[in-house]
Amino acid sequence: MDSGVLKKTSILEKIINEELKPYVKKIDVEAFYAENYIRKLGEAGLLSSVNKTEKEYLSDEMYLVEETAKLCMTTAFCLWCHLAAMTYVRKAKNEQLKSKLLSSLEKGEILAGTGLSNPMKFYAGLENLHLSAKRVKDGYLISGVLPSVSNLGKEHWFGFIAGVNEHQQMMGVVPCNVEGLKLKEKIDYLGINGSATYACSFKDVFVPDEWVITENAATFVEEIRPAFISYQIPLGLGVTQASIESIEKVCQKQNGCNQFLKKQPQDLRNGLVEIKEQIQSLNQRENVHWKEIAAIRLKTAYLTLEAVQASMLHNGSAGYLKDCAPSRRLREAFFFANLTPTVKHLEKVLNG
């Protein structure tokens, strides 16, 4: 490991210890939103794409998500939301938008959410599009409701896709404080309540052309989808790794009785290694079809579910305590399985 990598690892460890570790229980129990953690990652230069190839910054940022998810998948999910939004801006052809937002997003000065859960389902034939767009002078008027958009706040931005007509969809970004947009916080989930999730209601929200990412969203989604899904994979890898470690800590419990359970740490570790090898193999290729990434994402979801269930069984009654780490990871894993693209969404796309 070279000195540059060691330095970045040390910086990340310091930020995790100071800005995330003390707040994990508060995030889970009190719906605390750890936005300062993401801001600090940006301040430290860990989200910068400057002088990096796309493969380099994608790999670096996937590592950030995994390390975060080992401790708190809720916050890792917020980081994923921010990375997804950065992907939209990074790949936008609108230079005015890029100059306005990209540097601030990468430095953590502006945080952002993704808003593409419904559109991704729309393009998979699972849902109708929730937002409509009407072309007006110098921009669009947007109306409709997005049921859940995460990693939001008063000064945050988020991406969206709206239907212009039956055959065209446009994509843009908006700040949460724009006129005509109402946000209603949602904290009634089984877990991930510290993810700053809101229902977003648009009523003739004016989106100027400088906030428009593309007027051909269908094509743009094809371009962003590989990164959108890739950034999700380490959410599951981090939770799986933490679950393996929690199992290993209790291997001698009740006179070593855990050795008789069918799922053992090495079984899970083998699955983890296999997935990481597949990711590495894809990263070495020039052309990768997004369905190959989706297949790894699906495999990761199933492995994560296996890992958290095994952790609950190995930990026994200690894992059944309301605020303990194994039960939190159990809830996180079920959220991961239902994060767009969900397990059933992926099964349809890959095997339907």
Kinemage of the C-alpha trace (Angstrom):
@kinemage 1
@onewidth
@group {chain A} dominant
@subgroup {mainchain}
@vectorlist {calphas} color= white
{ca met a 1} P 0.000 0.000 0.000
{ca asp a 2} L 1.569 3.326 -1.085
{ca ser a 3} L 1.852 6.357 1.178
{ca gly a 4} L -1.010 8.189 -0.560
{ca val a 5} L -3.424 5.324 0.023
{ca leu a 6} L -2.233 4.958 3.629
{ca lys a 7} L -2.816 8.651 4.239
{ca lys a 8} L -6.362 8.516 2.795
{ca thr a 9} L -7.130 5.402 4.851
{ca ser a 10} L -5.906 7.153 7.980
{ca ile a 11} L -7.992 10.256 7.213
{ca leu a 12} L -11.097 8.123 6.610
{ca glu a 13} L -10.563 6.206 9.853
{ca lys a 14} L -10.269 9.486 11.773
{ca ile a 15} L -13.499 10.862 10.245
{ca ile a 16} L -15.360 7.606 10.973
{ca asn a 17} L -14.160 7.609 14.596
{ca glu a 18} L -15.054 11.256 15.171
{ca glu a 19} L -18.118 11.901 13.012
{ca leu a 20} L -19.888 8.533 12.802
{ca lys a 21} L -18.938 6.044 15.511
{ca pro a 22} L -20.275 8.135 18.437
{ca tyr a 23} L -23.640 8.576 16.716
{ca val a 24} L -24.547 5.110 15.398
{ca lys a 25} L -27.100 4.323 18.116
{ca lys a 26} L -28.551 7.830 17.890
{ca ile a 27} L -28.915 7.415 14.122
{ca asp a 28} L -30.767 4.140 14.568
{ca val a 29} L -32.905 4.993 17.592
{ca glu a 30} L -33.483 8.744 17.293
{ca ala a 31} L -33.421 9.189 13.482
{ca phe a 32} L -30.313 11.378 13.761
{ca tyr a 33} L -29.016 12.430 10.338
{ca ala a 34} L -25.196 12.353 10.250
{ca glu a 35} L -24.801 14.914 7.470
{ca asn a 36} L -21.579 16.256 8.962
{ca tyr a 37} L -19.933 12.898 8.263
{ca ile a 38} L -20.483 13.251 4.510
{ca arg a 39} L -19.428 16.900 4.605
{ca lys a 40} L -16.149 15.917 6.298
{ca leu a 41} L -15.447 13.279 3.634
{ca gly a 42} L -15.795 16.021 1.037
{ca glu a 43} L -13.679 18.514 3.005
{ca ala a 44} L -10.915 15.908 3.235
{ca gly a 45} L -10.883 15.484 -0.556
{ca leu a 46} L -12.140 11.903 -0.408
{ca leu a 47} L -14.988 12.601 -2.863
{ca ser a 48} L -12.891 14.408 -5.446
{ca ser a 49} L -12.690 13.162 -9.031
{ca val a 50} L -9.921 15.625 -9.926
{ca asn a 51} L -7.040 13.925 -11.799
{ca lys a 52} L -8.796 10.541 -11.573
{ca thr a 53} L -10.241 8.298 -14.247
{ca glu a 54} L -13.853 7.210 -13.845
{ca lys a 55} L -12.692 3.746 -12.772
{ca glu a 56} L -10.375 5.237 -10.154
{ca tyr a 57} L -12.916 7.477 -8.474
{ca leu a 58} L -15.622 4.805 -8.681
{ca ser a 59} L -13.329 2.307 -6.925
{ca asp a 60} L -12.254 4.850 -4.290
{ca glu a 61} L -15.837 5.873 -3.542
{ca met a 62} L -17.110 2.292 -3.394
{ca tyr a 63} L -14.466 1.725 -0.714
{ca leu a 64} L -15.825 4.707 1.251
{ca val a 65} L -19.346 3.248 1.106
{ca glu a 66} L -18.170 -0.182 2.278
{ca glu a 67} L -16.139 1.173 5.203
{ca thr a 68} L -19.097 3.336 6.261
{ca ala a 69} L -21.569 0.442 5.964
{ca lys a 70} L -19.441 -1.727 8.266
{ca leu a 71} L -20.421 0.643 11.044
{ca cys a 72} L -23.728 2.177 9.879
{ca met a 73} L -25.528 1.275 6.676
{ca thr a 74} L -28.023 4.120 7.138
{ca thr a 75} L -25.235 6.657 6.761
{ca ala a 76} L -23.604 4.606 3.993
{ca phe a 77} L -26.960 4.767 2.190
{ca cys a 78} L -26.960 8.578 2.572
{ca leu a 79} L -23.453 8.589 1.121
{ca trp a 80} L -24.707 6.457 -1.787
{ca cys a 81} L -27.484 9.011 -2.409
{ca his a 82} L -24.886 11.771 -2.573
{ca leu a 83} L -22.635 9.739 -4.892
{ca ala a 84} L -25.577 8.964 -7.179
{ca ala a 85} L -26.386 12.682 -7.419
{ca met a 86} L -22.719 13.452 -8.137
{ca thr a 87} L -22.839 10.866 -10.934
{ca tyr a 88} L -25.718 12.724 -12.592
{ca val a 89} L -23.799 15.991 -12.515
{ca arg a 90} L -20.477 14.417 -13.512
{ca lys a 91} L -22.035 12.893 -16.625
{ca ala a 92} L -24.254 15.852 -17.541
{ca lys a 93} L -23.467 17.665 -20.793
{ca asn a 94} L -24.785 20.903 -19.267
{ca glu a 95} L -21.543 22.754 -18.486
{ca gln a 96} L -23.408 25.549 -16.700
{ca leu a 97} L -24.838 23.004 -14.255
{ca lys a 98} L -21.465 21.325 -13.767
{ca ser a 99} L -19.702 24.594 -12.979
{ca lys a 100} L -22.453 25.501 -10.506
{ca leu a 101} L -22.627 22.230 -8.577
{ca leu a 102} L -19.905 19.652 -9.175
{ca ser a 103} L -17.060 21.157 -7.181
{ca ser a 104} L -19.383 21.989 -4.250
{ca leu a 105} L -20.799 18.443 -4.258
{ca glu a 106} L -17.343 16.869 -4.268
{ca lys a 107} L -16.146 19.170 -1.472
{ca gly a 108} L -19.204 18.408 0.678
{ca glu a 109} L -20.312 22.049 0.614
{ca ile a 110} L -23.604 20.989 -0.991
{ca leu a 111} L -25.197 17.604 -0.242
{ca ala a 112} L -27.653 15.871 -2.542
{ca gly a 113} L -30.158 13.049 -2.938
{ca thr a 114} L -30.987 10.917 -5.931
{ca gly a 115} L -34.790 10.952 -6.533
{ca leu a 116} L -34.622 8.209 -9.181
{ca ser a 117} L -36.347 5.302 -7.417
{ca asn a 118} L -39.614 5.792 -9.315
{ca pro a 119} L -37.952 6.476 -12.720
{ca met a 120} L -35.766 3.367 -12.456
{ca lys a 121} L -38.924 1.329 -11.825
{ca phe a 122} L -40.648 3.160 -14.681
{ca tyr a 123} L -37.900 2.149 -17.130
{ca ala a 124} L -38.175 -1.454 -15.899
{ca gly a 125} L -41.923 -1.441 -16.565
{ca leu a 126} L -42.849 -1.633 -12.874
{ca glu a 127} L -44.454 1.789 -12.250
{ca asn a 128} L -45.857 4.834 -13.983
{ca leu a 129} L -43.787 7.999 -13.812
{ca his a 130} L -44.864 10.169 -10.868
{ca leu a 131} L -43.696 13.560 -12.158
{ca ser a 132} L -44.802 15.507 -15.231
{ca ala a 133} L -42.948 18.328 -16.979
{ca lys a 134} L -44.374 21.178 -19.039
{ca arg a 135} L -42.047 23.110 -21.302
{ca val a 136} L -42.176 26.891 -20.694
{ca lys a 137} L -39.883 29.803 -21.536
{ca asp a 138} L -36.339 29.117 -20.261
{ca gly a 139} L -37.214 25.878 -18.459
{ca tyr a 140} L -39.895 23.468 -17.241
{ca leu a 141} L -42.752 23.407 -14.756
{ca ile a 142} L -42.704 20.188 -12.702
{ca ser a 143} L -45.702 18.681 -10.904
{ca gly a 144} L -46.346 15.450 -9.019
{ca val a 145} L -45.168 13.593 -5.914
{ca leu a 146} L -42.095 11.478 -5.190
{ca pro a 147} L -43.008 9.287 -2.169
{ca ser a 148} L -39.467 8.913 -0.807
{ca val a 149} L -36.246 10.794 -1.498
{ca ser a 150} L -33.366 10.435 0.965
{ca asn a 151} L -30.365 12.486 2.079
{ca leu a 152} L -32.286 15.760 1.933
{ca gly a 153} L -32.195 18.992 3.939
{ca lys a 154} L -32.982 22.694 3.564
{ca glu a 155} L -29.917 23.491 1.464
{ca his a 156} L -29.664 20.101 -0.277
{ca trp a 157} L -30.342 19.324 -3.941
{ca phe a 158} L -31.713 16.188 -5.603
{ca gly a 159} L -32.200 14.675 -9.034
{ca phe a 160} L -35.536 13.854 -10.675
{ca ile a 161} L -37.014 12.633 -13.949
{ca ala a 162} L -40.345 13.898 -15.288
{ca gly a 163} L -42.444 12.988 -18.298
{ca val a 164} L -42.746 15.701 -20.962
{ca asn a 165} L -45.036 13.578 -23.113
{ca glu a 166} L -45.680 9.910 -23.800
{ca his a 167} L -42.350 9.483 -25.572
{ca gln a 168} L -40.024 11.936 -23.811
{ca gln a 169} L -38.726 12.390 -20.281
{ca met a 170} L -36.422 15.117 -19.038
{ca met a 171} L -34.052 14.997 -16.083
{ca gly a 172} L -32.933 17.793 -13.808
{ca val a 173} L -31.877 18.736 -10.298
{ca val a 174} L -33.581 21.050 -7.811
{ca pro a 175} L -32.696 22.594 -4.460
{ca cys a 176} L -34.994 21.580 -1.612
{ca asn a 177} L -35.876 25.222 -0.909
{ca val a 178} L -37.206 25.954 -4.425
{ca glu a 179} L -40.627 27.625 -4.606
{ca gly a 180} L -43.531 25.185 -5.062
{ca leu a 181} L -41.743 22.175 -3.542
{ca lys a 182} L -42.999 20.788 -0.227
{ca leu a 183} L -41.115 18.216 1.834
{ca lys a 184} L -42.675 15.959 4.458
{ca glu a 185} L -40.283 13.966 6.627
{ca lys a 186} L -40.750 10.194 6.883
{ca ile a 187} L -39.453 8.496 10.040
{ca asp a 188} L -41.847 5.595 10.432
{ca tyr a 189} L -39.615 2.938 8.908
{ca leu a 190} L -38.394 -0.252 10.552
{ca gly a 191} L -34.898 1.154 10.228
{ca ile a 192} L -32.858 3.768 8.304
{ca asn a 193} L -34.853 6.600 9.875
{ca gly a 194} L -31.652 8.634 10.119
{ca ser a 195} L -31.492 8.834 6.335
{ca ala a 196} L -33.245 12.238 6.033
{ca thr a 197} L -36.019 10.789 3.871
{ca tyr a 198} L -38.888 12.967 2.675
{ca ala a 199} L -41.974 12.797 0.493
{ca cys a 200} L -41.491 15.516 -2.136
{ca ser a 201} L -44.536 17.267 -3.569
{ca phe a 202} L -44.035 19.419 -6.692
{ca lys a 203} L -46.645 22.012 -7.670
{ca asp a 204} L -45.609 23.875 -10.827
{ca val a 205} L -42.002 24.006 -9.662
{ca phe a 206} L -40.004 26.059 -12.159
{ca val a 207} L -36.789 24.344 -13.205
{ca pro a 208} L -34.647 26.675 -15.332
{ca asp a 209} L -32.600 25.296 -18.212
{ca glu a 210} L -29.414 25.666 -16.158
{ca trp a 211} L -30.745 22.948 -13.797
{ca val a 212} L -31.639 20.558 -16.635
{ca ile a 213} L -29.328 17.562 -16.939
{ca thr a 214} L -30.829 16.198 -20.137
{ca glu a 215} L -33.956 16.348 -22.273
{ca asn a 216} L -33.458 12.692 -23.181
{ca ala a 217} L -33.618 10.962 -19.791
{ca ala a 218} L -34.102 7.447 -21.205
{ca thr a 219} L -30.688 7.525 -22.883
{ca phe a 220} L -29.026 9.248 -19.928
{ca val a 221} L -30.286 6.572 -17.505
{ca glu a 222} L -28.483 3.957 -19.595
{ca glu a 223} L -25.291 5.954 -19.082
{ca ile a 224} L -25.590 6.429 -15.310
{ca arg a 225} L -27.071 3.062 -14.378
{ca pro a 226} L -23.735 1.160 -14.043
{ca ala a 227} L -22.421 3.623 -11.429
{ca phe a 228} L -25.856 3.933 -9.779
{ca ile a 229} L -25.874 0.171 -9.108
{ca ser a 230} L -22.124 -0.210 -8.484
{ca tyr a 231} L -22.203 2.255 -5.598
{ca gln a 232} L -24.906 0.114 -3.929
{ca ile a 233} L -22.923 -3.130 -3.843
{ca pro a 234} L -20.587 -2.049 -0.988
{ca leu a 235} L -23.620 -1.271 1.192
{ca gly a 236} L -24.181 -5.018 1.426
{ca leu a 237} L -20.487 -5.904 1.563
{ca gly a 238} L -19.958 -3.680 4.594
{ca val a 239} L -22.926 -5.136 6.479
{ca thr a 240} L -21.821 -8.665 5.581
{ca gln a 241} L -18.270 -8.046 6.818
{ca ala a 242} L -19.575 -6.604 10.103
{ca ser a 243} L -21.893 -9.599 10.515
{ca ile a 244} L -19.019 -12.037 9.994
{ca glu a 245} L -16.990 -10.234 12.651
{ca ser a 246} L -19.925 -10.310 15.087
{ca ile a 247} L -20.244 -14.080 14.562
{ca glu a 248} L -16.529 -14.638 15.168
{ca lys a 249} L -16.735 -12.749 18.459
{ca val a 250} L -19.235 -15.259 19.880
{ca cys a 251} L -17.778 -18.490 18.475
{ca gln a 252} L -17.070 -19.842 21.990
{ca lys a 253} L -20.490 -18.923 23.345
{ca gln a 254} L -22.296 -21.699 25.272
{ca asn a 255} L -19.272 -24.009 25.107
{ca gly a 256} L -18.829 -23.611 21.357
{ca cys a 257} L -22.356 -24.693 20.487
{ca asn a 258} L -22.391 -22.283 17.512
{ca gln a 259} L -20.170 -24.674 15.565
{ca phe a 260} L -23.262 -26.804 14.915
{ca leu a 261} L -25.098 -24.049 13.069
{ca lys a 262} L -25.199 -24.658 9.326
{ca lys a 263} L -23.946 -21.215 8.278
{ca gln a 264} L -20.427 -20.516 9.533
{ca pro a 265} L -18.190 -17.416 9.156
{ca gln a 266} L -16.012 -19.051 6.511
{ca asp a 267} L -19.050 -19.806 4.339
{ca leu a 268} L -19.966 -16.133 4.381
{ca arg a 269} L -16.374 -15.027 3.894
{ca asn a 270} L -16.107 -17.246 0.820
{ca gly a 271} L -19.154 -15.513 -0.632
{ca leu a 272} L -17.668 -12.116 0.159
{ca val a 273} L -14.345 -12.965 -1.512
{ca glu a 274} L -16.146 -14.295 -4.587
{ca ile a 275} L -18.126 -11.080 -5.029
{ca lys a 276} L -15.044 -8.901 -4.565
{ca glu a 277} L -13.156 -10.956 -7.142
{ca gln a 278} L -16.032 -10.514 -9.594
{ca ile a 279} L -16.005 -6.735 -9.030
{ca gln a 280} L -12.245 -6.636 -9.566
{ca ser a 281} L -12.593 -8.658 -12.761
{ca leu a 282} L -15.224 -6.272 -14.144
{ca asn a 283} L -13.070 -3.255 -13.235
{ca gln a 284} L -10.265 -4.599 -15.407
{ca arg a 285} L -12.464 -4.735 -18.510
{ca glu a 286} L -13.163 -1.853 -20.849
{ca asn a 287} L -16.769 -2.641 -21.652
{ca val a 288} L -19.147 -3.943 -19.000
{ca his a 289} L -22.886 -4.401 -19.530
{ca trp a 290} L -24.924 -2.982 -16.667
{ca lys a 291} L -26.701 -6.328 -16.236
{ca glu a 292} L -23.396 -7.898 -15.189
{ca ile a 293} L -23.187 -5.324 -12.394
{ca ala a 294} L -26.852 -5.908 -11.558
{ca ala a 295} L -26.161 -9.644 -11.185
{ca ile a 296} L -23.442 -8.880 -8.604
{ca arg a 297} L -25.802 -6.479 -6.839
{ca leu a 298} L -28.441 -9.243 -6.588
{ca lys a 299} L -25.901 -11.784 -5.359
{ca thr a 300} L -24.738 -9.265 -2.728
{ca ala a 301} L -28.293 -8.721 -1.495
{ca tyr a 302} L -28.810 -12.448 -0.944
{ca leu a 303} L -25.413 -12.843 0.756
{ca thr a 304} L -26.182 -9.905 3.065
{ca leu a 305} L -29.512 -11.453 4.075
{ca glu a 306} L -27.745 -14.750 4.819
{ca ala a 307} L -25.065 -12.981 6.848
{ca val a 308} L -27.397 -10.981 9.090
{ca gln a 309} L -29.610 -14.013 9.727
{ca ala a 310} L -26.565 -16.096 10.608
{ca ser a 311} L -25.394 -13.340 12.936
{ca met a 312} L -28.757 -13.338 14.727
{ca leu a 313} L -28.599 -17.118 15.198
{ca his a 314} L -24.996 -17.089 16.406
{ca asn a 315} L -25.610 -14.197 18.822
{ca gly a 316} L -28.762 -15.786 20.223
{ca ser a 317} L -30.736 -13.781 22.779
{ca ala a 318} L -28.058 -11.035 22.847
{ca gly a 319} L -28.899 -10.305 19.221
{ca tyr a 320} L -32.560 -9.904 20.033
{ca leu a 321} L -32.061 -6.780 22.128
{ca lys a 322} L -33.818 -3.817 20.542
{ca asp a 323} L -30.816 -1.537 20.026
{ca cys a 324} L -28.029 -4.069 19.523
{ca ala a 325} L -25.846 -4.178 16.411
{ca pro a 326} L -27.013 -7.597 15.064
{ca ser a 327} L -30.689 -6.579 15.107
{ca arg a 328} L -29.830 -3.210 13.516
{ca arg a 329} L -27.934 -4.951 10.736
{ca leu a 330} L -30.877 -7.311 10.244
{ca arg a 331} L -33.132 -4.304 9.575
{ca glu a 332} L -30.495 -2.668 7.395
{ca ala a 333} L -30.218 -5.809 5.271
{ca phe a 334} L -33.950 -5.940 4.643
{ca phe a 335} L -33.810 -2.316 3.552
{ca phe a 336} L -30.897 -3.107 1.217
{ca ala a 337} L -32.954 -5.916 -0.341
{ca asn a 338} L -35.741 -3.407 -1.004
{ca leu a 339} L -33.566 -0.520 -2.200
{ca thr a 340} L -34.199 0.292 -5.863
{ca pro a 341} L -33.381 -1.776 -7.809
{ca thr a 342} L -34.994 -4.195 -5.355
{ca val a 343} L -34.406 -7.940 -5.292
{ca lys a 344} L -37.647 -8.561 -7.196
{ca his a 345} L -36.809 -5.757 -9.648
{ca leu a 346} L -33.389 -7.351 -10.289
{ca glu a 347} L -34.877 -10.834 -10.600
{ca lys a 348} L -37.314 -9.539 -13.232
{ca val a 349} L -34.604 -7.730 -15.184
{ca leu a 350} L -32.111 -10.603 -15.049
{ca asn a 351} L -34.356 -13.654 -15.140
{ca gly a 352} L -37.766 -12.472 -16.319
